[in-house]
Amino acid sequence: MHVTLPRSLAPAAAIAALAVAALAPAAGAHGGPGHGTTPKATDLPADTRAQLRQVRRATRAFRDVEKARAAGYAPTTGACADDPKYGAMGIHYTNKALVADGKLDITRPEVLVYQPTADGGLRLGALEYFQVDGDQDLATAGDRPTLFGVPFDGPMLGHEPGMPIHDDLHVWLYKDNPAGIFAAFNPKVVCPR
């Protein structure tokens, strides 16, 4: 599945937007379905489970962070994103070329989210799909994208100055999330202090 950004949004702006998006969000910065409980993988329709198997095959190699780096993913800041109320996400690795192309493809997530391990390593936990909001209006959601039959979280304000209004969707494909597979934060993830 592909979705294209409006031509009026320059690719450079989209790259900058995602780079800032992956910074640790302020509490309550994400809205939409990602804050509540979302479905467990076992409760999803058969066609969605088939799509997730396709995504797993396409992203399996990225469990090795060095393979992700070789494919163009780079840490945005190295900071572990968390929220005191909802849990944490982890460290975001962004592929700027995928952000710049303005397309959503389930097999090519714009962001990979790694959780720090006790031995100082990184373990892939979630994928994140990111889209700049086409009309830049928080009051409208008619252009909100969907993947896997799930609407993205948003539209939401940027998490940092200069970041545009955007939508995003997390998929906890590699780490169990009690809040659900499409929740933004995972209560099982803890950022090191």
Stockholm file with secondary structure:
# STOCKHOLM 1.0

chainA/1-193         MHVTLPRSLAPAAAIAALAVAALAPAAGAHGGPGHGTTPKATDLPADTRAQLRQVRRATRAFRDVEKARAAGYAPTTGACADDPKYGAMGIHYTNKALVADGKLDITRPEVLVYQPTADGGLRLGALEYFQVDGDQDLATAGDRPTLFGVPFDGPMLGHEPGMPIHDDLHVWLYKDNPAGIFAAFNPKVVCPR
#=GR chainA/1-193 SS CCCCCCTTSCHHHHHHHHHHHTSCCCTTCCCGGGSSCCCCGGGSCHHHHHHHHHHHHHHGGGGSHHHHHHTTEEEEEEEEEEETTTEEEEEEEEEHHHHHTCCCCTTSCSEEEEEECTTSCEEEEEEEEEEECSSCCTTCCTTCCEETTEECEEEECCSSTTCCCEEEEEECSSSCCTTCTTCSSBTTCCCCC
#=GC SS_cons         CCCCCCTTSCHHHHHHHHHHHTSCCCTTCCCGGGSSCCCCGGGSCHHHHHHHHHHHHHHGGGGSHHHHHHTTEEEEEEEEEEETTTEEEEEEEEEHHHHHTCCCCTTSCSEEEEEECTTSCEEEEEEEEEEECSSCCTTCCTTCCEETTEECEEEECCSSTTCCCEEEEEECSSSCCTTCTTCSSBTTCCCCC
//
